[in-house]
Amino acid sequence: MAKNNKKKIQRPEGKLKVMMLGGLNEIGKNMAVLEWGDDIIVIDCGLAFPDEDMLGIDLVIPDVSYLEKNIDKVRGILLTHGHEDHIGALPYVLRSINVPVYGTRLTLGILENKLSEHKLLDKVKLITVDAGETVKLGVFAAEFIRVNHSIADACAIAITTPVGVVMHTGDFKLDVSPIDGGMMDLTRIGEYGREGVMLLMCESTNVERAGYTPSERRVGGQLDNIFMSNTDKRIVIATFSSNVHRVQQIINTSVKFGRKVAVTGRSMLNVVGAAVKLGYMNVPAGVLIDISEISRYPAEMITIITTGSQGEPMSALYRMAFSDHNMVELTSNDLVILSSHAIPGNEVLVGKIINEMYRRGVNVYHEEAEVHVSGHACQEEIKLMHALCKPKYLMPIHGEYRHLMQHKELAEFMGMRSEDVFVCEIGQVLELDGETCKKAGNVPSGRVLVDGYGVGDVGNIVLRDRRHLAQDGLIVVVATVEASEQMLISGPDIISRGFVYVRESEELMDEVKAIAKQILEETLDAGVTEWNQLKANVKDGLSKYLYQKTKRKPMILPVIMNV
């Protein structure tokens, strides 16, 4: 009888844990975590912009309490590219998780500006890597692989773990004619696929779109046509500050038509400055001028590149549209080009700017002109990534729930079994042992709200109060009592903000004052002098009365003092 000489593969003891702390069921806030034993690595650390109901909130960042609890295990943070939704939370997260950060030159160049603003640059260790380079972090070996995106120096990351390779695509698209001349490294991705990819973590942003994403060069041709047709106008172009390739094409076209270029908007100045300094942008001498110098040249010789393509209220384009920019006043002699598509949720803000510019007689090109292409993979490019990697398991990432589910359907079309595709929630843990993959509980996760210098000090209760104030306003009841004598000494005085216009509602305010006085006197007469009870009685009594009279529920704030 023949002997079976086939050796049984020895699997390492332990399990690989994979989880997303952001970037699932949402656009932005991207953050992935891989953990094996005493080693943790983090991929990306992005922010999201607040929803309309997050009143007063500036930014939203991931909840990293799990990483803070396991800080001794965290070996480093790996960055796929330099967009805000992948690096924007670092100035906040690095305060409590100060570990080495790895990224390509442009990515770290943009990050340096952010860290410098937050006075963290000298406290953080930044390690520059090139595409094709591998870094060793504990049991993990992570190789950066060139991909195309709407920013230079974008990479996928292939992580070799004790149970196999995890391929994290980052944001990508296939551009066979990229502006910087470097195409996605399909060969290296395919080599990993031949060797075996255990888990593919693949972006899903554009999975609903059929076909391929057009090349960035297509925008350049359209810009030529627009500039040629508008030689008598000053041209103002709003685009994403991080889209270095787009800015380069705008500069190239401006040079071709003999125009000077001025840049405005803080983030645009930061990114362009970093890109020029690091050699990612080529600007002929004398082309770039300061925004303060535009008045020295005829309007038709000027191109202005600005932030504000998403209608952000504090952006340079917004300030131009509403006559609040200290250097640029838009007129009928201007052509404004919005070289972007509105991010879902920003349509109203973008529409507001467009309407205001039309009101001023400004010529506006937006989505009807082909002045923008996406940086994200459409269906055929996602299929190509699947075909190259041939993964055993898939976790769709970077998308809302509908994107993740459609990615699952696409994977099944490519031949994957439904049970091998894991549509997860933020904080949900995938466990892999080399043979199986399964969901295994959750870690603390969610969102942390940034308001001014406050990080995490605004939560659901504060947001609820802000919504309450925004919807129904505030009434403050001020009174002074003598608790020992159970007497009302002065007041109550009524202060109203955002509820009714007091001068036109004097009768209502007099009734509110009388009812508040009656409630306080009756409560004191009953022998109640406990502050919380006094306040609660005033609150309840006035709430019922005001709802009955106005069908509104203002926030009622009793201020009761003792003498």
N, C-alpha and C positions, 0 to 999 in steps of 0.2 A: 504494500500500500504506500503510495507516494506521500511524503511528508509535506505539510504546508509550511513553507519557509517564510511566508509573508509576516513581517513584524507588525505587531499591533502598535498603532501610534499612541504614544504616551501623552495624555492631555495634562496640562498643568493644573494643579489644584487652585481653586479660586474661581471667581466669576468677574467678568467685565461688566461694570455698570455704565450705562449711557443714558444721559438725561438732557433735556433742554430746559434752561431757566428763562428762556424767552424765544420768540420767533415761531411759536406754534399758535394757531388760531388768532393770529394778529400779523400786521405788517410792521416790522421793526423790532427793536429790543432783542436782537439776535444774540444768543449765548448758549453754547453747548458745553457739556461737562462729561469727561471720561474718567472713570475711577477703577483702579485695580489695587486691592490691598491698601498699602500706605502711600500710593501715588495718585494724584489727581492732576489732570491738565484741563485747561479751559480754552475753548475756541471762540473768539470774538466776544465783545462786551459792548453792545450797542444800546442806543436809546430809541424811544418812540416819542412822537409828538402827542400832546394831550387831545382827548376827545372834546367835543363842544361842551359836554356837561361837566368837564373838569375845570370849573371856574377859577381863574387866577393861577392855574398850574402852568409852569414853564416847560417841564420835561418829564418824561416817565422813564425810569430805569429798572433793570431787573432786581428782584429781591435776592440778595446773595448771602442770606443768613446761613445757608447750608455750608457755603465755602468759608464763611467767617468761623463757623464752629469747627471746621476741619482745616484751618489755615496751615497747620504743620504738614499737611499732605500735599498742598497745592505747589506744584513744581514750576508752573509758568502759565502765561496767557499767550496763545498763538492767534495772530490776526490774519484774516484772509485778504482784507483790503481796507482802504481808508474812508469808507462812507460812514456817515453819522450813525446809521442803524447797525454798524458793526464796531465802531470805536468810540462813539459819543459818550458812553457811560463811564469810560475809564477814569476821567478826572475825579469822579465821585467814588467809584469802587476801589481805586488804588489807595484811598485814604485808609481803608481797613484791611485790604488784601494787597499788600505791597510785595509783589513777586515779580520776577523778570518778565518782560514783555518782548515777544519775538514778532518781527514783521519785516516786510520789504522796505526799501529805502524811502519811497514816496509815502507809504503808509505811516512810517515812523516820523517822517518829516512833517506831515500834517498833525500827527499826535503831539509832536514837540511843541507846536504853537499852542495847543490846548492846555498841555501841562504847564507851560510857561505862564499862561493867563491865570491858572489856579495855583501858581507858586509851588509846583510839585516837580518841576523838571530835574532839579538837583537831587531829588529823593528817590527817583525811580530808575531802575536799571533797564535800558532799552538795548536790545540786541538785534542788529541788522542781519537779515538772511537774504539770499538770492534764490530765485526759482531754480529748483534742482538740488538745493542744499537740504541736508537732513540734520535735525537736532535731536539729541538724546535727553529725555526727561524721565528719570526713574526707569520704570520698565518700558516706557513708551519711546518709540522712534518716529518722529514726524517729518515727512518730506513735503516741502513746498513745491507745488506743480503749477506752472504758468497756465492761466486761463484768460480769456477775453472778457471784459466787462466795460462799463462806462467810465472806468477810471484805470489809469495805468497801474502796473505792478500788482494786479489781482492774482490770487492763487487759490487753487484747491489744496487740501492737505490730506495726505495719506498717512494714517497712523498705524504703525505696526504694533500690535498688542500681543500678549501671551496666547490669545485664542484666535488670532487672525488679523486681517487688515480692515480698518474702518476708513472708508473714503468719504471725506467731508468736502462737498463741491464748492462751498461758499456760493457767492453769486457768480453766474457765468453765462456766456453765450458763445456761439461759434461764429467768429468773424474771420473769413479767409483773406480779407484785405484790410487788416487793422491799421490805424493811423500810426502806431509806433513800430509797425513792421514785425511784431512778434505774435505768431498765432498760438492758439491753445495747444499745449503739448499732448496731442492725442496719442502719440506713440507711447509715452510714459504711462498714461492712464490705461492704455491697452495692455501694457506689460503687467501692471498690477492685476488687471482682469484675468490674464492667462495664469498668473500665479495663484489667484483666488482672492476675491474680496468677500469678507464675511458680512459686513454691513455697509450699505450705501446710505449716506445722509445727503439727500439731494434737494436742492432748492425747488420751489413749486410756484413762484410768483406769477409766471406767465403760462402756467400749464393749461389754462383755458384757451389759449390762442393756438390755432393750427399753424403748421408750416414752420418757417425759420424766421428769426429776428433779422431784419435788414442790417447791412454793414453801416458802421458809423460814417464811412466815406460818402454814403448817399446824401447825408446832410450837407456836406461840402458843396456838392453840385447844385443843390437847391439854394444855398447861400449865394453862390455865384449869380444865379438868376435874379435873386431879390436885389442884390447890390447893383447889378447892371440896370435894373428897371427903376432904381431910386437914387440916381446920382445927384439929385437936387435936394436930398433930405439928409438930416442927421439920423443915424440908425442907432437904436438902443436895443440891445439883446439881453433878455433875462434867461438864465439857465442855471442848472445846479452848479454850485461852486466847485464841487469835487470832480466834475466832468472835464478833466484836463484835456482830453482829446477834442471835445467840442470847443473849448476855449481856444485851443491851438488852431482849429479850422477857422474860427471867427477872425483870429489874428492874421492867418494866411490870406483870407479873402480881403481883409482890410488893406493889407500890404499891396495886394494885386490891384486894388482900386485907388491907391494913393491916399489912404486915410490914416490918421493918427488914432490910437486906441487908448481910452481911459477906462480904468477899472474902479468900481465902487461897490460898497458892501463889505463889512468886516470879514466874513468868511471867504468871500471871493478874493480879497486882498491877501489873506493868509495862505490860501491854497495856491494861488498863482505865484506868490512870493516863494513858497516852498518848491513848487514845480520848476520855476526858472533857476533857482539856486542849485537844485539837484540835477539839472540838465534834462528834465522831462518835457520841457517846453523850449522851443527855439523862437526867440523874438529878436528880429533885426534891430540893430542900434537905432535909437531915435524914434521908434514906433510907439512905444509905451510912454504916455505922458500922465502926469498927475491930474486928477479930476479938477483941481483948482485952475488948471491951465487951459481948459477947453474954450474959454472965451477969447483966447488969442488967435484962434483959427476959425475960418468960415465953417458954419454948421455942417455943410455937405462934405467936409473933410474929416468929420469926427465919427468914430464908432465908440459907443459906451457899452461895456459889458457889466452887467449888474446881477445882484441877487434879487429874489422876490418872485420867481416863476410860480411859486405855490401860493402867492397872495398873502404871505406872512405880514401881519400888521406893522411890524417894526423894520421890515426890509427896505432896502434902498428904492426899489421900484414902487412900493406902496407910498413911500414918502414923496417920490416924484409925482405920482398920480394925484396926490392930494395936496400938492404945493407945500410940502413940508421938508423938502430936500434943500440943503443950504447952497448947493452948487448947480443943480439941474432943475429947470422949469420946462415941463413938456408943453409943446405947442402944436399947431397944425402943420408945422414944418418938420415934425418928427415922425419916424416910423418905428414902432415898438414891435419886436418879435419875441413871442414867448416860445422859447426853444425847449419845450417840455410838455408832458401831459400832466394834467392835474392828478395828484395822488388821491385815491378814494377818500372822501371826507373833506377834501379841500376845494371842491367845485364851487361852493358858495363864495369863499374868499377870493378865488381867481376871478369869478364872475363879477365881483364887486369892483376889482381893479379895472377889468376890461370895460365895464360900464362907465366908470369915471373917466377913463381915457377917451372913450368915444364922445362923452359929453364935452370934452375939451377940444374936440376936433382932431385928435391924434389918430393917425393911421395905425391899425393893429393887425398883425398876423399872429394867429395862434394855431388851433388844431387843423384848420382847413389847409394850411401850407405844410409841406413835408419838411419841417424844420426840427424834427426830433425822431430819434429811434430809441427803442428800449435797450437796456443793458442786460436784460434777462432772457434766459432760454425759453423758446416756444416749444411746442410739443415734439417736433422732429429732433431738436437738439437734446431734449431730455431723453428721448428714445435712444439717441446716439450714445449718451452717457451710460444708459442702462446696458446697451449692447457691448460697449467697451469694457465695463466693469463686471458684467455678469454676476451680480451680487447674489449671495445666498438669502440675505434678508434686506429689507428696505425700511427706512424711516423717512417719509416725506417731511421736509422742514421748510421754513420761511414762507408762510402763507396762512391765510384764513382757513377755516374748516373746510369750506367748499373747494379750495385749492388742494388741500391735503387729500380729500376724498377723490377728486378727479385724478390726482397723481396715482392714487391706489388703483383706480380703474385702468389708467395707462399702463401701469406695471403689470397688471393681470393680462392686458392685451399683448404685452411683450413676453408673456409666458410664465410669470411668477404666480405662485399659488397665493390665494387670498390670505391664508393663515401665515404667510411669510412677510406680509406687509403690515407694518405697525403704525397706525395713525394714533398718535399719543397726545396727551394734554401736557401743558407746562408742569414741570416737576415730577412727571411720571417716569419711573425707572424701567429701562430695559436691561435685562440680565442675559448675558451670553456666556456659555461655557465651552464653545467650540463645536458643540453638537446641536444645541438647542438655543432658542431665543424666546424669552417670554417677558410679559409685563410683571413687575415685582414691586408693587407699592409706590409710594411717593416720598419726595423730600420737600421741605418748606420752599415755597416759590410764590410768585405773584408779581406785583408791581409796587415800586416805591416812587412817590411823587416828589418832584423837586419844585419848590416855590421860592424864588430868590436864592438866598443862601441856605434856606432850610431844606434838608434832605430827609424825607421820611416823617417830618413832624406834621404833615397834613395827611390825614387818613379819611376813611369813608364818612366818619361822623362830621368832620370839618367840612367836607364837600357837601354833605347833606344840609348843613347849616347855611352854606353859601348859596345853594340852590334855593333854599327856603327864603333867604333874604332877597335873592334876585327875583323870585316869583311874587312874593307878597309883602316884602318890606319889613320894617322894624318899628315897634312901639316901646319906648322906655318909660317906665313908671317910677318916679322918684318921690320918696316920702321919708319923713323923720318921725320916729315914735319914741315914747318913754316907756320902756318895757316894764320897769318896776311898777309904774303907775297904770300900765295898760292903757296908755293914751296916745292918740295921734296928735303930734305936736305941729307939724307943718306938711303941706302938700295934700294930696299927691299932685305933682306936676307931670304933665304928659309931653313927651318928645316923640315926634313921628318922623321917620325917614323912609322914603320909598313906598309908603302905604297910601296916603292921600295927600293932596296939597292942602296944608293946614288952613291957609287963608280962605279957601273956598269950602272948608268943611268944619267951620267953627262950632256948629251945632253938634255934630258928631263927636268932636273932641271934648266938648263940655259934658256930653253924656258919658263918655269914657271916663272922664275925671270924676264925675259924680258916682258912677258905679264902683270905681276903684276905691274911692273914699268910703263908700258904704261897706264894701267887702272888708276893708281893713278895720273899720270900727266894729263891725259885727264879730270879726275874728278875735280882736282884742277883748271885747266885752265877754266873749266866751272863755276868756282866761288863757288863750293861746298866744304865747310869746316866742315860740320856737321859729327861727328865721325861715327855715325851709318850708314850714307849713304856711307861714304868712305869704311867702312868695308863690307857693303852689296855689293857694286860694285865689290870689289876684290873677294869676296866669289863667286858671281854669275859668273863672268868672268872666274875664274880659274876652277870652277866646270864644266862648259860647255866644256872647252878645255880638261881637264883631262879625262872626260867621252868619249869625241870624240877620244882621243888618246889611252886610256887604257880600256875603258868600266868599269871603277871603279869610285866610288864616295867617296874619302877620306874625312874625316872631315877637313874643312879648317878653321883655326883660325888666323885671322888677328890681329896683335898687332901693333897699330899705335900710336906713341908718338909725342908730340908737344914740340918745344923748343922756 
